Amino acid sequence: MAKLKVFTWADGFHAFTVAASSRPKALAAWGIERDIFKDGLASEITSGPDHDAALEAPGEVIQRGLAIDVGKISKAAKPLTKPVSSKAREAVKALEADLEILDRDQTAEVAALDQRRAALDAEAKALAASQDNVRKALLAKLKAARAKL
C-alpha cells in the first residue's frame, strides 16, 4: 500500500484536509479539477490536529472551521460535483457542434421555405390579376349582350 500523505487547503471559512497517496488523489477527494497545489492554495502538512484527524480516516475529507464553527473538526460533505472527465468534455463539445450544425441547417430550411412562400405569393398575385382581367372582359361582353336585348 502506498504511503499516505496529508494535504490541506482553505477557502477562508474552512480548512479541508485529506490523507491520500498523491496530490491528484487529494484533488479528486476535494472535488477540485484545477491544480491548486501549483497555485499555492494547497499544501502537504506533517503535523497538527487536522493531520491526525485525516490519518484516522484516509480518503475522507476533514474540515475544520476557520471563520464558521471555529476550531470544530468534522468530516466534510461530499463534493457537489465530481471532477469532469475529458471524455465528458469531448461529449459536450461534440453536442455543441451538432447543435451549431442543426441551427445552421434549420435556418437554411426556413430561408428556403420563405423563398418558396414568396414565390407562391407572387404566383397567387399574378393568378388573381389574370382572373380579374378575364372576369372584367367577360362582364364587358355580358353587358354588351344585355344591351342588345
C-alpha positions as CSV (number, residue, x, y, z in Angstrom):
1,M,0.0,0.0,0.0
2,A,1.3,3.5,-0.9
3,K,2.3,5.7,2.0
4,L,-0.3,8.3,2.8
5,K,0.5,12.0,2.9
6,V,-1.7,14.6,4.3
7,F,-2.8,17.6,2.2
8,T,-4.8,20.7,3.1
9,W,-6.3,23.8,1.6
10,A,-8.6,26.5,2.9
11,D,-11.4,28.6,1.4
12,G,-11.3,31.2,4.1
13,F,-14.2,29.7,6.0
14,H,-13.0,26.1,6.5
15,A,-9.7,24.2,6.1
16,F,-10.1,21.0,4.1
17,T,-7.6,18.2,4.8
18,V,-7.3,14.7,3.4
19,A,-4.9,11.8,3.7
20,A,-4.1,10.4,0.2
21,S,-1.3,8.8,-1.6
22,S,-0.8,11.6,-4.1
23,R,-1.8,15.2,-4.9
24,P,-4.1,14.1,-7.8
25,K,-6.0,11.8,-5.4
26,A,-6.3,14.7,-2.9
27,L,-7.7,16.9,-5.6
28,A,-10.2,14.2,-6.6
29,A,-11.3,13.8,-2.9
30,W,-11.9,17.5,-2.7
31,G,-13.7,17.5,-6.0
32,I,-11.3,20.0,-7.5
33,E,-10.2,19.8,-11.1
34,R,-7.7,22.6,-11.1
35,D,-4.2,22.0,-9.6
36,I,-4.4,24.2,-6.6
37,F,-1.1,22.9,-5.4
38,K,0.5,24.6,-8.4
39,D,-1.3,27.8,-7.4
40,G,0.0,27.6,-3.8
41,L,-3.6,27.2,-2.4
42,A,-3.0,23.6,-1.2
43,S,0.0,22.1,0.5
44,E,1.2,19.0,2.3
45,I,1.2,19.1,6.1
46,T,3.1,16.9,8.5
47,S,1.6,17.6,11.9
48,G,-1.4,19.1,13.8
49,P,-4.9,18.2,14.7
50,D,-6.1,18.2,11.0
51,H,-3.2,15.9,10.1
52,D,-4.1,13.4,12.8
53,A,-7.8,13.5,12.0
54,A,-7.1,12.9,8.3
55,L,-4.9,9.9,9.1
56,E,-7.7,8.4,11.1
57,A,-10.0,8.4,8.1
58,P,-7.9,8.0,4.9
59,G,-9.5,9.3,1.8
60,E,-12.2,11.2,3.7
61,V,-12.1,15.0,3.6
62,I,-11.9,16.5,7.1
63,Q,-13.0,20.1,7.6
64,R,-12.1,22.5,10.4
65,G,-13.9,25.8,10.9
66,L,-11.8,28.9,10.4
67,A,-14.4,31.6,10.3
68,I,-17.5,29.4,10.8
69,D,-17.7,26.9,13.6
70,V,-14.2,28.0,14.5
71,G,-12.0,25.0,15.6
72,K,-14.7,22.4,15.0
73,I,-13.2,19.3,13.2
74,S,-15.6,17.1,11.3
75,K,-15.9,15.0,8.1
76,A,-16.8,17.3,5.2
77,A,-19.8,16.7,3.0
78,K,-19.1,15.0,-0.3
79,P,-18.2,17.5,-3.1
80,L,-21.3,18.7,-5.0
81,T,-19.6,18.0,-8.3
82,K,-17.3,15.3,-9.5
83,P,-14.2,16.2,-11.4
84,V,-15.2,16.5,-15.1
85,S,-13.6,13.9,-17.3
86,S,-12.1,14.7,-20.6
87,K,-14.5,12.2,-22.2
88,A,-17.4,14.2,-20.8
89,R,-15.9,17.5,-22.1
90,E,-15.5,15.9,-25.5
91,A,-19.1,14.7,-25.5
92,V,-20.3,18.3,-24.6
93,K,-18.1,19.8,-27.4
94,A,-19.5,17.3,-29.9
95,L,-23.1,18.0,-28.9
96,E,-22.4,21.8,-29.1
97,A,-21.0,21.3,-32.6
98,D,-24.1,19.2,-33.5
99,L,-26.3,21.9,-32.2
100,E,-24.5,24.5,-34.3
101,I,-24.9,22.4,-37.4
102,L,-28.6,21.8,-36.6
103,D,-29.2,25.6,-36.1
104,R,-27.4,26.4,-39.4
105,D,-29.4,23.7,-41.3
106,Q,-32.7,24.8,-39.8
107,T,-32.0,28.4,-40.6
108,A,-31.3,27.4,-44.2
109,E,-34.5,25.3,-44.3
110,V,-36.6,28.2,-43.0
111,A,-35.0,30.6,-45.6
112,A,-35.8,28.1,-48.4
113,L,-39.4,27.9,-47.2
114,D,-39.6,31.7,-47.0
115,Q,-38.3,31.8,-50.6
116,R,-40.9,29.3,-51.8
117,R,-43.6,31.2,-49.8
118,A,-42.6,34.5,-51.6
119,A,-42.7,32.7,-55.0
120,L,-46.2,31.3,-54.2
121,D,-47.4,34.7,-53.1
122,A,-46.2,36.2,-56.4
123,E,-47.8,33.4,-58.3
124,A,-51.1,33.9,-56.4
125,K,-51.0,37.6,-57.1
126,A,-50.4,37.1,-60.8
127,L,-53.2,34.5,-60.9
128,A,-55.6,36.8,-59.2
129,A,-54.7,39.6,-61.6
130,S,-55.2,37.3,-64.6
131,Q,-58.5,36.0,-63.3
132,D,-59.7,39.6,-62.6
133,N,-58.8,40.6,-66.2
134,V,-60.7,37.6,-67.7
135,R,-63.7,38.3,-65.4
136,K,-63.7,42.0,-66.4
137,A,-63.6,41.0,-70.1
138,L,-66.5,38.5,-69.6
139,L,-68.5,41.1,-67.7
140,A,-68.0,43.6,-70.5
141,K,-69.2,41.1,-73.1
142,L,-72.2,40.3,-70.9
143,K,-73.0,44.0,-70.6
144,A,-72.9,44.4,-74.3
145,A,-75.0,41.3,-74.9
146,R,-77.7,42.6,-72.4
147,A,-77.6,46.0,-74.1
148,K,-78.7,44.3,-77.4
149,L,-81.7,42.7,-75.8
